[in-house]
Amino acid sequence: LSRHCVPMEKTTVLITGCSSGIGLGLAARLAADTAGRFKVFATMRDLAKAEQLLERFGGCCPDTLELLQLDVTDPCSLAAAAQRLQGQQLDVLAVCNAGMGLMGPLETCSDQAMKTIFDVNLFGAIRTIRAFLPAMKLRRAGRIIVSSSIGGLQGLPFNAVYCASKFAVEGLCESLAIVLHPFNIHLTLVECGPVNSSFTTNLQRPDPEGSELQ
């Protein structure tokens, strides 16, 4: 009796914010899986920043790693990414790795800076989930993993706006988890503490020389 080896079906994963931090680490780890269990669509706003991921993984490989441009603040960019995956089964959507921080006393935070934080951290997550959710609902299968933060569980000094955006993400996901359950779509919140990444380098801060901060 001869046995035929049936190729194992890969788990397709789309990850946002793969140019650094959690997104980069997750994409590299899954793409380098020794059993080849994953096909990773690693997305980032600026594909020119893909060098670190390609170095970590050792270059693009169509079977396991594909780079995609995706800006969570741009509906056209999201639509193009969703179009690229059309006809493919997306098993896991890992969102909100594309995140921003804003640190400083509340009165030093400009309206524009606060709107930008919410546009990326909250509305970016909403736009991304909305772009890929209909196909998951049709298939009645999928998992959505959202990077939240300890700052979504408790307020942190001088991080009021960042924490407010993450508290909002928590409410969004807790509500969604209930209504997605009958569709066999599971939503997971990951509440990270400090992570060794470029997040702190990219923090928006008020001008230290500004009279208000002094």
Residue frames as qw, qx, qy, qz and C-alpha x, y, z in Angstrom:
[[0.000, 0.891, 0.453, 0.000, 0.00, 0.00, 0.00],
 [0.457, 0.211, -0.008, 0.864, 1.68, 3.22, -1.12],
 [0.152, -0.784, -0.414, 0.437, 1.11, 6.51, 0.63],
 [0.369, 0.631, 0.219, 0.646, 0.90, 9.80, -1.21],
 [0.325, -0.331, -0.327, 0.824, 2.23, 12.87, 0.54],
 [0.077, 0.835, 0.472, 0.272, -0.41, 15.58, 0.51],
 [0.304, 0.327, -0.189, 0.875, 1.08, 19.08, 0.75],
 [0.219, -0.544, -0.627, 0.513, -0.01, 20.75, 3.98],
 [0.105, 0.820, 0.369, 0.425, -2.27, 23.71, 3.43],
 [0.370, 0.111, -0.302, 0.872, -0.61, 26.89, 4.62],
 [0.158, -0.781, -0.503, 0.334, -2.18, 29.32, 7.08],
 [0.337, 0.566, 0.199, 0.725, -2.41, 32.70, 5.34],
 [0.391, -0.675, -0.357, 0.513, -1.58, 35.65, 7.61],
 [0.283, 0.720, 0.117, 0.622, -1.71, 39.38, 6.87],
 [0.548, -0.531, -0.318, 0.563, 0.22, 41.58, 9.31],
 [0.166, 0.935, 0.103, 0.296, 0.24, 45.38, 9.49],
 [0.250, -0.920, 0.281, -0.112, 3.17, 47.54, 10.57],
 [0.975, -0.053, 0.054, 0.209, 5.96, 45.13, 9.57],
 [0.460, 0.750, -0.254, 0.402, 8.76, 47.66, 9.16],
 [0.118, 0.459, -0.641, 0.604, 9.68, 47.43, 12.87],
 [0.436, -0.274, 0.505, -0.693, 8.73, 46.15, 16.30],
 [0.617, 0.045, 0.712, -0.332, 6.05, 43.52, 16.90],
 [0.751, 0.562, 0.064, -0.341, 4.91, 43.45, 13.27],
 [0.397, 0.675, -0.618, -0.066, 8.43, 42.83, 12.00],
 [0.229, -0.366, 0.867, -0.247, 9.15, 40.16, 14.63],
 [0.707, 0.199, 0.555, -0.390, 5.88, 38.34, 13.97],
 [0.710, 0.628, -0.145, -0.282, 6.29, 38.39, 10.18],
 [0.258, 0.627, -0.735, 0.023, 9.89, 37.13, 10.34],
 [0.398, -0.229, 0.827, -0.323, 9.02, 34.39, 12.85],
 [0.761, 0.314, 0.444, -0.355, 6.06, 33.01, 10.89],
 [0.640, 0.684, -0.269, -0.223, 7.73, 33.27, 7.48],
 [0.196, 0.586, -0.779, 0.102, 10.80, 31.41, 8.79],
 [0.810, -0.201, 0.396, -0.384, 8.72, 28.56, 10.26],
 [0.150, -0.421, 0.863, 0.238, 10.76, 25.42, 9.60],
 [0.433, 0.273, 0.858, -0.045, 7.64, 23.39, 8.74],
 [0.005, 0.042, 0.499, 0.866, 6.57, 26.04, 6.20],
 [0.030, 0.513, 0.839, -0.179, 3.11, 26.30, 7.74],
 [0.063, 0.783, 0.325, -0.526, 2.52, 29.99, 6.96],
 [0.407, 0.483, 0.345, 0.695, 2.15, 32.30, 3.98],
 [0.262, -0.644, -0.316, 0.645, 2.75, 35.81, 5.31],
 [0.274, 0.752, 0.270, 0.535, 1.62, 39.03, 3.67],
 [0.475, -0.440, -0.259, 0.717, 3.85, 41.54, 5.46],
 [0.194, 0.820, 0.351, 0.407, 2.48, 45.05, 5.02],
 [0.413, -0.470, -0.178, 0.760, 3.90, 48.47, 5.80],
 [0.223, 0.888, 0.207, -0.344, 3.22, 52.07, 4.85],
 [0.251, 0.844, -0.418, -0.223, 6.62, 52.54, 3.19],
 [0.991, 0.118, 0.009, 0.062, 8.07, 49.49, 1.41],
 [0.433, 0.707, -0.409, 0.382, 11.49, 51.19, 1.40],
 [0.356, -0.603, 0.550, -0.455, 11.62, 50.30, 5.11],
 [0.969, -0.035, -0.070, -0.233, 11.45, 46.55, 4.41],
 [0.467, 0.587, -0.631, 0.199, 15.24, 46.01, 4.64],
 [0.289, -0.429, 0.712, -0.475, 15.19, 44.99, 8.30],
 [0.850, 0.056, 0.338, -0.401, 12.49, 42.36, 7.68],
 [0.832, 0.493, -0.245, -0.064, 14.24, 40.99, 4.58],
 [0.194, 0.609, -0.700, 0.319, 17.55, 40.85, 6.48],
 [0.526, -0.287, 0.638, -0.483, 15.89, 39.00, 9.38],
 [0.873, 0.199, 0.337, -0.292, 14.18, 36.52, 7.08],
 [0.506, -0.264, 0.670, 0.475, 16.78, 36.35, 4.32],
 [0.099, 0.153, -0.556, -0.811, 14.85, 37.84, 1.38],
 [0.672, 0.169, 0.108, -0.713, 11.42, 37.46, -0.18],
 [0.067, -0.048, 0.980, 0.182, 10.08, 34.01, -0.99],
 [0.459, -0.113, -0.347, -0.810, 6.71, 33.86, -2.78],
 [0.589, -0.234, -0.768, -0.097, 5.73, 30.68, -0.92],
 [0.523, -0.446, -0.593, 0.420, 6.18, 32.10, 2.57],
 [0.218, -0.619, -0.210, 0.725, 6.67, 35.89, 2.50],
 [0.315, 0.578, 0.450, 0.603, 5.20, 38.59, 0.29],
 [0.179, -0.298, -0.239, 0.906, 5.52, 42.34, 0.87],
 [0.079, 0.708, 0.610, 0.347, 2.51, 44.61, 0.41],
 [0.074, 0.200, -0.139, 0.967, 2.17, 48.37, 0.70],
 [0.349, -0.652, -0.652, -0.168, -0.56, 49.22, 3.20],
 [0.057, 0.207, -0.306, 0.928, -1.23, 52.52, 4.95],
 [0.136, -0.466, -0.849, 0.206, -3.96, 52.05, 7.57],
 [0.058, 0.568, 0.273, -0.774, -4.88, 55.75, 7.28],
 [0.236, 0.363, -0.460, -0.775, -5.49, 55.51, 3.52],
 [0.751, 0.235, 0.462, -0.409, -8.72, 53.79, 2.36],
 [0.688, 0.619, -0.287, -0.249, -7.35, 53.46, -1.22],
 [0.145, 0.538, -0.822, 0.117, -4.24, 51.66, 0.06],
 [0.484, -0.075, 0.775, -0.399, -6.42, 49.29, 2.10],
 [0.781, 0.433, 0.169, -0.418, -8.70, 48.61, -0.86],
 [0.529, 0.631, -0.552, -0.133, -5.68, 47.75, -3.03],
 [0.082, -0.376, 0.891, -0.241, -4.35, 45.32, -0.40],
 [0.641, 0.141, 0.605, -0.452, -7.76, 43.67, -0.03],
 [0.728, 0.568, -0.140, -0.357, -7.94, 43.38, -3.84],
 [0.259, 0.578, -0.774, -0.013, -4.54, 41.66, -3.87],
 [0.216, -0.152, 0.915, -0.305, -5.85, 39.00, -1.49],
 [0.717, 0.206, 0.083, -0.661, -9.14, 38.54, -3.32],
 [0.856, 0.254, -0.388, -0.227, -9.76, 34.88, -4.04],
 [0.452, 0.265, -0.757, 0.390, -7.27, 33.81, -1.36],
 [0.666, -0.593, -0.449, -0.059, -8.30, 32.47, 1.99],
 [0.093, 0.596, -0.437, 0.667, -7.14, 34.88, 4.71],
 [0.672, -0.328, -0.654, 0.114, -6.92, 32.88, 7.94],
 [0.509, -0.582, -0.333, 0.539, -5.35, 35.39, 10.31],
 [0.199, 0.809, 0.092, 0.546, -5.45, 39.21, 10.29],
 [0.602, -0.423, -0.318, 0.597, -2.93, 40.75, 12.71],
 [0.158, 0.793, 0.232, 0.541, -3.70, 44.46, 13.01],
 [0.341, -0.926, -0.022, -0.163, -2.74, 47.56, 14.93],
 [0.778, -0.236, 0.050, 0.580, 0.98, 46.81, 14.94],
 [0.287, 0.471, 0.164, 0.818, 1.00, 50.05, 12.97],
 [0.395, -0.802, -0.434, 0.111, 0.67, 52.21, 16.09],
 [0.292, 0.583, -0.156, 0.742, 1.79, 55.61, 17.35],
 [0.487, -0.528, -0.520, 0.462, 2.47, 57.09, 20.77],
 [0.046, 0.756, 0.048, 0.651, 2.02, 60.63, 22.07],
 [0.637, -0.377, -0.481, 0.469, 3.74, 61.55, 25.31],
 [0.183, 0.240, -0.143, 0.943, 3.48, 64.73, 27.37],
 [0.131, 0.349, 0.576, -0.727, 1.14, 66.77, 29.58],
 [0.352, 0.597, 0.718, 0.062, -2.33, 66.98, 28.03],
 [0.132, 0.911, 0.175, -0.351, -2.27, 70.76, 27.60],
 [0.138, -0.624, 0.536, 0.551, 0.83, 70.50, 25.40],
 [0.417, 0.149, 0.846, 0.298, -0.78, 68.04, 22.96],
 [0.237, 0.240, -0.255, -0.906, -2.07, 69.78, 19.85],
 [0.745, 0.289, 0.299, -0.521, -5.45, 68.90, 18.35],
 [0.666, 0.547, -0.431, -0.267, -3.70, 67.69, 15.20],
 [0.137, 0.411, -0.883, 0.181, -1.33, 65.40, 17.11],
 [0.475, 0.013, 0.724, -0.501, -4.26, 63.91, 19.07],
 [0.764, 0.429, 0.053, -0.479, -6.28, 63.37, 15.88],
 [0.485, 0.547, -0.670, -0.128, -3.30, 61.63, 14.27],
 [0.150, -0.255, 0.901, -0.317, -2.97, 59.21, 17.21],
 [0.620, 0.235, 0.567, -0.488, -6.65, 58.26, 16.96],
 [0.662, 0.565, -0.239, -0.431, -6.49, 58.07, 13.16],
 [0.384, 0.449, -0.807, -0.014, -3.71, 55.47, 13.33],
 [0.068, -0.169, 0.902, -0.391, -4.41, 53.57, 16.55],
 [0.470, 0.290, 0.654, -0.517, -8.23, 53.44, 16.49],
 [0.643, 0.589, 0.057, -0.486, -9.53, 54.29, 13.03],
 [0.270, 0.549, -0.753, -0.242, -6.59, 52.50, 11.40],
 [0.208, -0.052, 0.960, -0.181, -7.63, 49.31, 13.20],
 [0.549, 0.453, 0.483, -0.510, -11.28, 49.86, 12.24],
 [0.517, 0.642, -0.306, -0.476, -10.46, 50.46, 8.56],
 [0.139, 0.414, -0.890, -0.129, -8.21, 47.39, 8.40],
 [0.334, 0.121, 0.887, -0.295, -10.73, 45.08, 10.04],
 [0.566, 0.554, 0.282, -0.542, -13.54, 46.39, 7.81],
 [0.371, 0.604, -0.542, -0.452, -11.45, 45.79, 4.68],
 [0.263, 0.271, -0.921, -0.094, -10.96, 42.08, 5.35],
 [0.386, 0.012, 0.730, -0.565, -13.92, 41.14, 7.53],
 [0.729, 0.298, -0.005, -0.616, -16.56, 40.57, 4.80],
 [0.620, 0.366, -0.675, -0.164, -14.53, 37.74, 3.21],
 [0.055, 0.185, -0.888, 0.417, -13.99, 36.11, 6.62],
 [0.532, 0.128, 0.461, -0.699, -17.72, 36.33, 7.34],
 [0.742, 0.342, -0.309, -0.487, -18.57, 34.72, 4.01],
 [0.535, 0.298, -0.787, 0.068, -16.18, 31.85, 4.77],
 [0.753, -0.575, -0.052, -0.315, -17.36, 31.70, 8.39],
 [0.889, -0.215, -0.103, 0.391, -13.80, 31.30, 9.57],
 [0.405, 0.676, -0.169, 0.593, -10.86, 33.41, 10.69],
 [0.598, -0.568, -0.316, 0.468, -8.91, 34.97, 13.49],
 [0.184, 0.849, -0.017, 0.496, -8.22, 38.65, 14.10],
 [0.690, -0.365, -0.298, 0.550, -5.33, 39.54, 16.42],
 [0.069, 0.910, 0.081, 0.400, -5.15, 43.15, 17.60],
 [0.560, 0.036, -0.406, 0.722, -2.11, 44.63, 19.33],
 [0.315, -0.890, -0.229, -0.235, -3.48, 46.64, 22.21],
 [0.322, 0.499, -0.470, 0.653, -1.41, 47.74, 25.20],
 [0.370, -0.353, -0.664, 0.545, -1.20, 47.78, 28.97],
 [0.027, 0.141, 0.068, -0.987, -2.23, 51.39, 28.25],
 [0.451, -0.227, -0.531, -0.680, -5.58, 50.01, 27.14],
 [0.599, -0.397, -0.690, 0.086, -6.15, 48.52, 30.60],
 [0.442, -0.724, -0.303, 0.433, -4.93, 51.34, 32.83],
 [0.221, 0.964, -0.003, 0.150, -4.00, 54.98, 32.44],
 [0.774, -0.083, -0.069, 0.624, -0.30, 55.80, 32.31],
 [0.186, -0.818, -0.088, 0.537, 1.07, 59.21, 33.38],
 [0.014, 0.638, -0.371, -0.674, 1.76, 61.60, 30.46],
 [0.051, -0.025, 0.879, 0.474, 0.19, 59.11, 28.03],
 [0.410, 0.348, 0.531, -0.655, -3.43, 60.23, 28.36],
 [0.581, 0.498, -0.196, -0.613, -4.18, 60.48, 24.63],
 [0.325, 0.319, -0.874, -0.170, -2.36, 57.25, 23.72],
 [0.115, 0.088, 0.918, -0.369, -4.19, 55.40, 26.52],
 [0.510, 0.401, 0.292, -0.702, -7.51, 56.91, 25.42],
 [0.553, 0.434, -0.507, -0.499, -6.93, 55.55, 21.90],
 [0.269, 0.174, -0.946, 0.036, -6.10, 52.09, 23.28],
 [0.316, 0.195, 0.710, -0.599, -9.08, 52.11, 25.67],
 [0.601, 0.431, -0.042, -0.671, -11.19, 52.76, 22.57],
 [0.450, 0.348, -0.780, -0.260, -9.56, 49.82, 20.75],
 [0.042, -0.022, 0.939, -0.342, -10.41, 47.58, 23.72],
 [0.477, 0.340, 0.461, -0.666, -14.08, 48.60, 23.61],
 [0.561, 0.464, -0.399, -0.558, -14.20, 48.12, 19.85],
 [0.364, 0.281, -0.883, -0.095, -12.74, 44.62, 20.03],
 [0.182, 0.067, 0.859, -0.474, -14.72, 43.43, 23.04],
 [0.577, 0.400, 0.234, -0.673, -17.93, 44.44, 21.25],
 [0.552, 0.472, -0.537, -0.428, -16.83, 42.88, 17.95],
 [0.037, 0.252, -0.961, 0.103, -15.79, 39.60, 19.59],
 [0.458, 0.209, 0.695, -0.513, -19.40, 38.94, 20.64],
 [0.658, 0.546, 0.104, -0.508, -20.98, 39.50, 17.22],
 [0.420, 0.574, -0.653, -0.262, -18.23, 37.67, 15.31],
 [0.380, -0.256, 0.861, -0.223, -18.49, 34.52, 17.42],
 [0.755, 0.325, 0.478, -0.311, -21.45, 33.07, 15.45],
 [0.634, 0.718, -0.233, -0.169, -19.40, 33.53, 12.25],
 [0.947, -0.129, 0.045, 0.292, -16.62, 31.38, 13.74],
 [0.425, 0.669, -0.188, 0.580, -14.30, 34.40, 13.71],
 [0.690, -0.563, -0.304, 0.338, -12.20, 34.69, 16.85],
 [0.179, 0.859, -0.113, 0.466, -10.82, 38.03, 18.00],
 [0.771, -0.337, -0.283, 0.461, -7.80, 38.26, 20.29],
 [0.024, -0.962, 0.126, -0.241, -6.46, 41.35, 22.08],
 [0.797, -0.010, -0.291, 0.529, -2.77, 41.29, 22.98],
 [0.248, -0.959, -0.044, -0.129, -2.04, 43.76, 25.79],
 [0.758, 0.267, -0.253, 0.539, 1.70, 44.38, 25.52],
 [0.455, -0.804, -0.035, 0.380, 3.96, 46.08, 27.98],
 [0.054, 0.848, -0.382, -0.364, 7.15, 47.88, 26.88],
 [0.914, 0.264, 0.253, 0.175, 8.70, 46.28, 23.79],
 [0.418, -0.518, 0.387, 0.638, 12.25, 46.79, 22.53],
 [0.516, 0.553, 0.539, 0.371, 11.42, 48.48, 19.23],
 [0.265, 0.199, 0.131, 0.934, 11.53, 51.84, 17.46],
 [0.211, -0.754, -0.593, -0.191, 8.15, 52.78, 19.05],
 [0.415, -0.756, -0.214, 0.458, 9.75, 54.99, 21.71],
 [0.386, -0.165, 0.321, 0.849, 12.01, 56.62, 19.11],
 [0.018, 0.379, 0.591, 0.712, 8.95, 57.48, 17.02],
 [0.180, -0.658, -0.635, 0.363, 6.97, 58.86, 19.98],
 [0.104, 0.716, 0.199, 0.661, 5.47, 62.25, 19.36],
 [0.482, -0.480, -0.438, 0.588, 6.52, 64.64, 22.13],
 [0.048, 0.982, 0.181, 0.008, 5.94, 68.32, 22.81],
 [0.466, 0.666, -0.264, 0.519, 8.83, 70.73, 22.29],
 [0.677, -0.391, -0.439, 0.443, 10.95, 70.44, 25.50],
 [0.293, 0.005, -0.099, 0.951, 11.85, 74.12, 25.15],
 [0.195, -0.591, -0.502, -0.600, 8.18, 75.13, 24.93],
 [0.136, -0.386, 0.370, -0.834, 7.00, 77.54, 27.62],
 [0.789, -0.301, -0.114, -0.524, 3.98, 75.35, 28.52],
 [0.895, -0.032, -0.422, 0.145, 6.17, 72.32, 29.25],
 [0.344, 0.329, -0.476, 0.739, 8.66, 74.39, 31.24]]
